[in-house]
Amino acid sequence: MTGSIQVLHVDDDRAFADLVSEFLERKSERIDVRTETSPTDALEATRRGEVDCVVSDHDMPEMDGIELLEAVREERPELPFILFTGKGSETIASEAVSAGVTDYLQKEPGTDQYTLLANRIENVVERYRSQRAVTRQKRRLETLVSNLPGVVYRCENEPGWPMEEIEGEFERLTGYDPERFEEGDLVWGEDVVHPDDREEVWNQVQASIERDEPFECTYRIRPADDGTKWVWERGRTVPGVADNVERIEGFITDITESKRRERRFEAIFHNTYQFTGLTAPDGTILEANDASLSFAGVDREAVVGLPLWEGPWFQSEPDARRAAREAVDTANDGELYREEITIQGEDGEAVVDFSVRPVTNQDGEVTLLVPEGRDISELKRREENLRRTERDFEAIFNDPNLLVGLLDTDGTTLDVNDTAIEYVDADRDDIVGRPFPETPWWTDDSREAVERWISEAADGEYVEYDATHPVDGDEESLIVEGTFRPVFDDEGTVTRIVASAKDVTERYRRTRELERRTRELERRNERLDEFASFVSHDLQSPISTVRGRLELALESGDLEHVERAVEAIERVDDLRSDLGDALSTGDIVSDIEPVELGPLVDRVWTATDPPEVASYTVERDTRVDADADALQRLFENLVRNSVEHGPDDVEVRVGGFERGVFYEDDGSGIDPDHREDVFTPGFSTKSRGKGMGMASVRQIVSAHGWEIDITDGVELDGVRFEIVTG
């Protein structure tokens, strides 16, 4: 392939248009891209003939891609036009095909699409140029055929026209040796010209000579083989010589084939149901065939001489008159015009495939126009039914999301779509003609089932199936859901089977991921519900403290009780804030920082407000990395547990050990049989206990990634909680 390709890219998105231009010119050295964001400007560029191919988007504000295509087709019907759009649908594709789109390509993510687009452009332009070359060659050939070689002669202008000189392919034309005529053995007018034409030819020649004009005549001759040929002759008299004999010089050529074509043309012109005519280049009607005259209910004299658009066929519809006038202008410019229109007849209207074709001479000048109309009213109805059926089939077969195969009733593979081919290491030629169960989509284990499904579909059953296909070069298999659908003819016989499958591998993956996330969310919600319950429990202590201190303040008038109540209220607000943060973030533990246990336990003691005779000790410099608020709630629950289950003068000790921190008291301890159940929500050794405090401790420990063990006290006689932090 040689020669540069001038591509006009039309897209109202300037940034994307520039990107496409850059990639196309990078993919092919032959491609030069001109970008237009206005379809109107793009249409003007095509009129100037500066374009080899148009690549257009569909969705544009000024006019969409289909409208631009239709405008281009009106002026340049054969110009390659590729619709390159991000909006893919059956409707757009169907409209594009109807409007004469050369190719249709949907925008995809990634850069591979530009290689494909560049290839499509090169292919359609090469095909377009080849077609133009064929057309030019055909025109040259027709010119050659119209100038067939013949005979140049000189003869005396006497009856019989004795020949003096003959040059050219005389023997080929007549079957006679030209010397016999030059020597006088044979005479053209008596031995060659057909007897029935001799008199008429003589009279025509003499009449032109008397007017001192060249003559032209068409007549029959009888060659040596006793057949008949038609010839065309042109000549004129030449200046006299010394003997004063009038002589003629002229040219004779064989037009037998032209005569045959003329007769065939007349037969076709008048013996057809198609409406046909001839007009001058300006649209003046020269001829109309019998079918068109009969349809309009007029005779030849009523229409010859009228402009085509004023003929009776175009009078009922303004669009028809417009189309006729536009057709004449287009054809007069050397272009074929074609459109479906409604025309008027004597007994009603008809939808016709209307066209006007230019007829040119050797110099390419338009000499005649041939208007034609083919009644397609019934065809349109049938086409609509066919299109509906084809759309149903194509929607399945060409769906890029479906693997589709067309099978014979015996299971032979007749065709497969491109999507199916992409999943296997095989060409379509390798697959077509093979039994479908033996194609590479199926494993040995599945082939028996496939044969059964084909048999059931051949019996007229609609088969649904699930299967796993091996994928070449991929560790994972392809999970599909599909059908084997029988195709029936008008008599109800199954003629074909359509096998289709949808790749649901990603859906299965997403379902599993959704299930995993759902389980995770459920666990998270359970933790939050549990956390909310624990915080609700933890709120009871400071609320009780507030109530108790306020009652004491009322009884004693001591404002210290009010201050302690305020501190408890602040603790309630802290717990409320913790609950809000946890519900919004889903995290029970958030900010981890070094926490010194001394000040923290001080706050705990104040918040829990144990009896005044109770006491606590915290080892100096005991620290732990934790969420301070969560750690305070943990110790508040441990202190409340000690107070609720121990004496009023309970003693508490907090400190560190080699693996973390400990908490112990001198209370009654926890029965070893109950230690595994202590952290279970709802478990309590008290008749009115709710069993939530120690469960809250376990939750906070787990949220930090710690562990907690219950043992007997080491320095005190009660229970010891060891929190393992590392």
Helices and strands as residue ranges (DSSP letters): E 5-10, H 14-27, E 31-36, H 39-47, E 53-56, H 65-75, E 81-85, H 90-98, E 103-106, H 112-146, E 150-156, E 163-168, H 170-174, H 178-182, I 188-192, H 198-210, E 215-221, E 229-238, E 247-254, H 256-270, E 275-279, E 285-288, H 290-296, G 300-302, G 308-310, G 312-314, H 318-332, E 337-345, E 348-360, E 366-375, H 377-397, E 402-407, E 413-416, H 418-421, H 428-431, G 436-438, H 447-458, E 463-469, E 478-488, E 494-503, H 505-556, H 559-585, E 593-596, H 597-608, E 615-618, E 623-626, H 628-645, E 651-657, E 660-665, G 672-674, H 693-704, E 707-712, E 719-724
